[in-house]
Amino acid sequence: MENFKKRPAAIILTAVIVLALAAAAVYLFNFRAADKQRTIAAKPALTVATARPKQLSLPVKLSANGNIAAWQEAIIGSESNGLRLVQVLANVGDPVKAGQVLAVFSGDSVQAEVAQARANLLEAQANAADAADNAARARTLESSGALSAQQINQYSTAEKTAKARAEAAKAVLDAQQLRGRQTRVLAPDNGVVSSRTATVGAVVGAGTELFRMIRGGRLEWRAEVTASELGRLSVGTPATVIAANGTRLTGRVRMVAPTVDPQTRTALVYVDLPAYAGIGSPAKAGMFARGSFDLGSTPALTIPQLALVVRDGFSYVFRLTPDNRISQIKVQTGRLAGERIEITSGLTADARIIVSGAGFLNDGDLVRVNDAATIDKPVTPASGVRAAIQ
């Protein structure tokens, strides 16, 4: 009976011991798990390279769009009337020089008229010479009284009349010879033929357009610039024009339009381009082109493009803290120059930023720094500039 009474106490003691051992085991397990978590947490998330922002002088560009057009276009027409075109010696795209023959009209009828005018001149000159001899003889007899003053005056008048008729005949001959020269259509200036309507065998009237040419082969870019940006441009400002095939052409502002379109609030800026090179030229009149004006340069705080991370439509960089953890900073970007990008706000010049591996990190991560892997290529500010914000 006494042993039976002591049995519940032993059971309770055993249960207490078992619970204590279980609690100790749980505590030991949790301690080891926490220690393991602390070990894992203390392990760096990534090995990274760092760099500091650099101050560079970057060019300022003003972008614009516009059309390429001829500096001046010359219209070459027919000066002859009712003549047949027998030769066309120039085609579209041909470079021509001033005075070069572009087309020839039939000159048979003109030559006949020239011959007739020359014969009339010879006749008039003969009559003038005869009248001059008669007037000279009459004047020698003036003192003798053989001829009256009225008769002598008539001989003098006949001399002057014959001389005037000879001059009129010479003028007619000159006009016919001019018509003969007009049977050849000549280029008025150096340039490139841009249009041709002349056709062999056609009979055209005076003033009919036969050719159209770009004077001097000169083209210009007519850029459209807003009224607010117009004051930043002046004559002589350098410009770069990108043709449709990607070729870059350099030029300078020749003139800024004195008026602004009241509908679009834009004005035209005329930029001289290199001389037209004919069919193979990358720039052609009527072509649309984009380009930019060089407005000088300004200092800029830049970082490697690898250091910039874009998330949710915003730009971020990761700054390294003294305890080797990273802090995410929101920044505003500007111009691109080669492998570097301008930071306009959000970052100080003394910050130490993550360059490699920035896209795999999160705010607060612990990192290991290995700056020997930093890739920071030298940059020429004037090269590789894609855009400007100023």
C-alpha positions, 0 to 999 in steps of 0.5 A: 500500500505504501509503494502504491502511494509513492508511485504517482510522485515518481511518475510526476518526477519522471515527467518533469525530467522528460519535459526539462530534457525536451525543453533543453533539446528545443533550446539547443536546436533553436540556438543552433538554428539562430547561430546558423542564421547569424552565420548566414546573415553575416555572409556577404551577398556578393563581391562587388567593385566600387568607384567614385563619381568623376567631374567631366566637361560634357558638350551641350547639344540642342536636338532638332529635326528638319528637311534638307533642301537646295541652297538655291535652285536655278531654273534654266529655260529656253530663250528661243521661240518655236525652234526644235530641240535636237540635242540634250547633253545633260541628265539629272544628277550630272555635275555641270560647270558655268557655260557648259552646253546643256541642250542645242536647238536647230539653228537652220532658220536662224542661220538663214536669217543671220545671212540675210541680216548680214547682206542687208548690213553690207547693202546699207554700208555701201549706201552709207559710203556712197552718201558720204562721198556725195556729201563730201563733194558737195561740201567742196563746191560750197564756196564756188556757188555751183550748188545752193545751200539747200542742195548741200544740206540735202546731201548731208542729210542723205549721208546721215540717213544712210549711216543710220540705216547701216547702224540699224542693219548692224543692230538687226544682224546682232539680234540675229546672231544673238538668236543663233547663240541662244540655240545653245542652252548653257549652264548659268553657274556651277552645280548639279542638275536636279530636274530635266524636262527637255526632250529631243524633238520638242518645239518649245516656246520662249521661257519654257523650263528645260532644266533645274539645277542646284547652284554650286551643289550647295545643300542646307538643312532647314531645322525647326527650332522652338521659339524658346530655344531660338535665342541659343543659336547664332550665325556660325554655330556648329551643327551635326546632321544625320542623314537617312542612311546614318551618315553624319554631316557637319555644317554651320548655321548660315542664317536664323529665320527672322520670323516664327510660325504662329501656328507651330511656334517654330522657326527655321534655322538654315545650316550650310552642308557640304557641297552636293556630290551627285547621285552618291551623296548621302544627303539629297534635297527633300530628305528629312534629317535629324541633327543637333547644334553644338552649344559648347560644354558644361561640367558634369558629375558622371558615373559608369553606366554599369552603376546605374540600376533602373527599377519601376521606371526610376534610376538608382545607384547603390552607395557603399556605407562604412560597414560594407553595406549598401544604401539605395539612392534615387538619382536623376540622369542627364547626358551620356558620354561613352561608358559614363552617364551624367547624374544631375541630382541625388548623388554627391561627388564623394560617394563611393558607389557600386559598379559591378553587380549593382543589378543583383543587390537590394538595399541593406545588403552586405557586400565584399569589395574587390576594387581590382575588378573595377572597369573604368574606361577613359572617356573623351567627353566630345565622343559618344554623346547621344543626348543633351538635357540642357 
